[in-house]
């Protein structure tokens, strides 16, 4: 019992946040080791190799491997009660460690990893097989294990329920969103759109009437008898005369041009000549210009081939030499993701 209790310390640390999950896990182990009816769903496998690499029978007795038969409903219930249990030390889920992988864990993968001696905790190989129907094996009838599991939001005895963080079913029901108020409408049209449309229509009508009246009264010289037109003609001639005299007075002589203006004119002339020559050169040699451009910009952009985007949040928010990163690396190297081999990969496939 001491050895058995010691081997359960790591699962207890990982799953004890959710009592229902941990109880289901213990029940799965106890069904194999303590149940008086385990011969109905557990079979010794004589086709496997013994620990010393020899075929069965093994020196000292015992089976080289056992086969554990269970129903899909039992395996799903066990997995669903534990799939959301968090592991704060790695900011991930506990099953990411117990499955031997960060993502893609399933009930069969989890059970197969627990039964693999390569994980460093299984005392002997256990091959899990999921089937829903009883079948005959030799002179025996195999009845797959199909006991009920506690749901993560259920309690047993004095145990508390799993928290919302570790069990989605324990979270309070989110109240429904209130219905949106009916949109404000005028004559079946959105109120704001209707008002803006009316304002726009009034503006168009007013502007149109103004333009029409201006063209009729002012531009076309409509003056009710010609007196107003004559006065407007005289006023127009007077304005034109004053404009001509103003232009004559505002003519600039060479003496009025300063050094800065002359320098600006020369710079502008140089830029004009330079860009004109460059444009003609490019137009006369398009192939050479394109090749040189591709070579220059291609060499400058060549470094993008070695551009690496870091998406791992651990690397983004934790320095390599930080205490949290050092402790996480130590945990992963001793208790982290161990790849399993052999028969378990066959089961996964």
C-alpha positions in Angstrom: 0.0 0.0 0.0 2.9 2.4 0.7 4.3 1.9 -2.8 0.8 2.2 -4.3 0.2 5.5 -2.4 3.6 6.9 -3.3 3.0 6.3 -7.0 -0.2 8.4 -6.8 1.4 11.5 -5.4 2.0 13.1 -8.8 -1.6 12.5 -10.0 -2.8 13.8 -6.7 -0.9 17.1 -7.1 -2.2 17.5 -10.7 -5.8 16.5 -10.2 -6.7 17.3 -6.6 -8.0 20.7 -7.6 -11.1 18.9 -8.9 -12.2 16.2 -6.3 -14.6 14.5 -8.7 -11.9 14.1 -11.3 -9.4 12.7 -8.8 -11.9 10.3 -7.4 -12.7 9.0 -10.9 -9.0 8.6 -11.6 -8.6 6.6 -8.3 -11.6 4.5 -9.2 -10.0 3.5 -12.6 -6.9 2.3 -10.8 -8.8 0.5 -8.1 -11.0 -1.3 -10.6 -7.8 -2.8 -12.0 -6.1 -3.6 -8.7 -8.8 -4.1 -6.1 -12.0 -5.1 -7.9 -13.2 -8.7 -7.2 -14.5 -8.7 -10.8 -11.5 -7.5 -12.7 -11.1 -10.8 -14.4 -14.2 -9.8 -16.5 -12.4 -6.9 -18.2 -8.6 -7.5 -17.6 -6.7 -10.2 -19.5 -3.0 -11.2 -19.2 -1.2 -10.8 -22.5 1.1 -13.7 -23.2 2.1 -12.3 -26.7 4.1 -9.4 -25.2 7.8 -9.7 -24.3 8.9 -9.9 -20.7 11.0 -7.1 -19.1 14.2 -9.0 -19.8 13.4 -9.2 -23.5 12.4 -12.9 -23.4 9.0 -14.3 -24.5 6.4 -15.5 -22.0 6.7 -17.2 -19.4 8.7 -14.6 -17.6 11.3 -15.5 -14.9 9.7 -15.1 -11.5 6.2 -15.4 -12.8 3.7 -12.7 -13.7 2.3 -11.4 -16.9 4.5 -9.4 -19.3 1.5 -7.1 -20.0 -2.2 -6.9 -19.3 -5.0 -5.7 -21.5 -7.6 -3.5 -19.9 -11.0 -3.4 -21.7 -13.4 -0.5 -21.1 -16.4 1.0 -22.8 -16.2 4.3 -24.7 -18.8 5.8 -22.4 -16.7 5.0 -19.3 -13.5 6.4 -20.9 -15.3 9.6 -22.1 -16.8 10.2 -18.6 -13.4 9.8 -17.0 -11.8 12.1 -19.5 -14.6 14.8 -19.5 -14.4 15.1 -15.7 -10.7 15.9 -15.9 -10.1 17.7 -19.2 -10.5 21.2 -17.9 -8.4 20.8 -14.7 -5.8 23.6 -14.7 -2.2 23.4 -13.7 -1.2 27.0 -12.6 2.6 26.2 -12.5 2.6 25.9 -16.3 -0.5 28.0 -17.1 -1.9 25.0 -18.9 -4.0 21.9 -18.2 -3.1 18.9 -16.1 -3.9 16.5 -18.9 -1.2 18.1 -21.1 1.3 16.5 -18.7 -0.6 13.2 -18.1 -1.2 12.7 -21.8 2.4 13.3 -22.7 1.5 16.0 -25.2 0.4 19.6 -25.2 -2.4 19.3 -27.6 -4.6 16.6 -29.2 -5.3 14.6 -26.0 -8.1 12.0 -26.2 -9.5 9.4 -23.7 -7.5 6.6 -25.5 -4.3 8.6 -25.7 -4.6 9.5 -22.0 -5.2 5.9 -20.9 -2.5 4.6 -23.2 0.1 7.0 -21.8 -0.8 6.1 -18.2 -0.3 2.4 -19.0 3.1 2.9 -20.7 6.1 2.2 -18.6 8.1 4.8 -20.6 6.3 7.6 -18.6 8.4 6.6 -15.6 5.4 6.0 -13.3 3.5 2.9 -14.6 4.8 -0.2 -12.7 4.0 -2.6 -15.6 2.6 -2.3 -19.2 -1.1 -1.9 -19.5 -2.7 -1.9 -22.9 -6.1 -0.1 -22.9 -8.8 -1.2 -25.4 -12.1 0.6 -25.8 -15.0 -1.4 -27.0 -18.8 -1.3 -26.2 -19.8 -4.9 -26.8 -18.9 -8.0 -24.8 -17.0 -10.6 -26.7 -15.5 -14.1 -26.3 -11.8 -14.5 -25.8 -10.9 -18.2 -25.7 -13.1 -19.8 -23.2 -13.9 -16.5 -21.4 -16.4 -13.7 -22.0 -15.0 -10.3 -21.7 -17.3 -7.6 -20.4 -15.7 -4.1 -20.8 -15.7 -2.0 -17.7 -18.8 0.3 -17.8 -19.2 1.9 -14.4 -20.5 5.5 -13.9 -18.1 8.4 -13.3 -18.8 11.5 -11.3 -19.3 14.6 -13.3 -17.0 17.4 -12.4 -19.8 19.5 -11.0 -21.0 16.7 -8.7 -19.9 16.0 -5.2 -19.2 12.8 -3.3 -19.4 12.7 0.5 -17.9 15.9 2.0 -15.9 16.8 -1.1 -16.6 20.1 -2.7 -17.5 20.6 -6.3 -14.8 21.6 -8.8 -14.3 25.3 -9.4 -15.5 27.1 -12.5 -11.9 27.4 -13.6 -11.5 23.6 -13.6 -15.0 22.6 -14.7 -17.1 24.4 -17.2 -20.3 22.8 -15.9 -19.7 24.4 -12.5 -19.8 27.9 -13.9 -23.0 30.0 -13.4 -25.4 30.2 -16.3 -24.8 33.4 -18.2 -28.1 35.4 -18.3 -29.5 36.0 -21.8 -28.6 39.3 -23.4 -31.5 41.9 -23.3 -33.3 42.4 -26.4 -32.3 45.4 -28.4 -34.8 48.3 -28.5 -36.7 48.6 -31.7 -35.1 51.1 -34.1 -36.5 54.6 -34.4 -38.3 54.9 -37.7 -40.3 57.6 -39.5 -42.6 56.3 -42.2 -40.9 52.9 -42.1 -37.4 54.5 -42.6 -34.7 54.9 -40.1 -35.3 58.1 -38.2 -31.8 59.6 -38.6 -31.6 58.6 -42.3 -35.0 60.2 -42.9 -34.0 63.5 -41.2 -30.7 63.7 -43.0 -32.4 62.9 -46.3 -34.8 65.8 -45.8 -32.0 68.2 -44.9 -30.2 67.2 -48.1 -33.3 67.6 -50.2 -33.9 71.1 -48.8 -30.3 72.1 -49.5 -30.5 70.7 -53.1 -33.7 72.6 -53.8 -32.5 75.8 -52.2 -29.1 75.7 -54.1 -30.8 74.8 -57.4 -33.3 77.7 -57.1 -30.4 80.1 -56.2 -28.4 79.0 -59.3 -31.3 79.3 -61.6 -32.2 82.8 -60.3 -28.6 84.0 -60.4 -28.3 82.9 -64.1 -31.5 84.6 -65.0 -31.2 87.9 -63.1 -27.4 88.5 -63.0 -25.6 86.6 -65.7 -28.2 87.0 -68.5 -28.7 90.7 -67.7 -32.4 90.6 -66.9 -33.1 94.1 -65.5 -36.7 95.1 -66.2 -36.1 97.8 -68.9 -32.3 97.9 -69.4 -31.4 100.6 -66.9 -29.9 98.1 -64.5 -28.1 96.4 -67.3 -26.6 99.7 -68.4 -25.4 100.5 -64.9 -24.0 97.0 -64.5 -22.1 97.3 -67.9 -20.6 100.6 -66.7 -19.6 99.1 -63.4 -18.1 96.1 -65.1 -16.0 98.3 -67.5 -14.9 100.4 -64.5 -13.8 97.2 -62.7 -11.9 95.9 -65.7 -10.2 99.3 -66.1 -9.1 99.3 -62.5 -7.9 95.7 -62.8 -5.8 96.5 -65.8 -4.2 99.5 -64.0 -3.7 97.3 -60.9 -1.9 94.7 -63.1 0.2 97.4 -64.7 1.2 98.7 -61.3 2.1 95.2 -60.0 4.5 94.2 -62.8 7.9 93.0 -61.3 11.1 94.3 -62.7 14.5 92.3 -62.6 15.7 94.7 -59.9 12.9 93.5 -57.6 14.1 89.8 -57.7 16.3 89.0 -54.7 19.1 86.4 -54.3 16.9 83.8 -52.7 14.4 83.9 -55.6 17.2 83.5 -58.1 18.7 80.6 -56.2 15.2 78.9 -56.0 14.7 79.4 -59.8 18.1 77.8 -60.5 17.4 74.8 -58.2 14.0 74.3 -59.8 15.6 74.4 -63.2 18.3 71.9 -62.2 15.7 69.5 -60.8 13.6 69.8 -63.9 16.6 69.1 -66.2 17.8 66.2 -63.9 14.5 64.4 -63.7 13.9 64.9 -67.4 17.2 63.3 -68.2 16.6 60.5 -65.8 13.1 59.8 -67.2 14.4 59.7 -70.7 17.2 57.3 -69.7 14.8 54.9 -67.9 12.4 55.1 -70.9 15.2 54.3 -73.3 16.6 51.3 -71.3 13.6 49.7 -69.5 15.1 46.2 -69.3 18.4 47.4 -67.7 16.5 49.6 -65.2 14.1 46.8 -64.2 17.0 44.3 -63.8 19.0 46.7 -61.6 15.9 47.5 -59.5 15.1 43.8 -59.0 18.7 43.0 -58.0 19.0 45.9 -55.5 15.7 45.5 -53.8 15.9 41.7 -54.0 19.2 41.7 -52.1 17.8 44.2 -49.5 14.8 42.0 -49.0 16.7 38.8 -48.8 16.9 38.8 -45.1 13.2 38.1 -44.9 14.0 34.4 -45.6 15.5 34.3 -42.1 12.7 36.2 -40.4 11.3 34.1 -37.6 8.0 35.0 -35.8 7.8 34.0 -32.1 4.3 32.9 -31.1 5.0 30.9 -28.0 3.6 33.0 -25.1 6.2 31.6 -22.7 9.1 33.0 -24.9 7.2 36.3 -25.5 6.5 37.1 -21.8 9.2 35.3 -19.9 13.0 35.9 -20.2 15.3 32.8 -20.6 17.0 33.6 -17.3 13.9 34.5 -15.3 13.0 32.5 -12.2 9.6 31.4 -13.6 11.2 30.3 -16.9 14.0 28.4 -15.1 11.5 26.6 -12.8 9.3 25.7 -15.8 12.2 24.3 -17.7 13.2 22.2 -14.7 9.6 20.9 -14.3 9.3 20.0 -18.0 12.6 18.2 -18.0 11.6 16.1 -15.0 7.8 15.7 -15.2 7.0 17.1 -18.7 6.0 15.7 -22.0 7.5 12.3 -22.5 6.9 10.7 -25.9 5.6 7.2 -25.7 6.5 4.4 -28.1 5.5 1.0 -29.3 2.1 -0.3 -28.7 0.7 3.0 -27.5 1.4 4.7 -30.9 -0.5 1.8 -32.5 -3.4 2.5 -30.2 -3.3 6.2 -31.0 -3.4 5.4 -34.8 
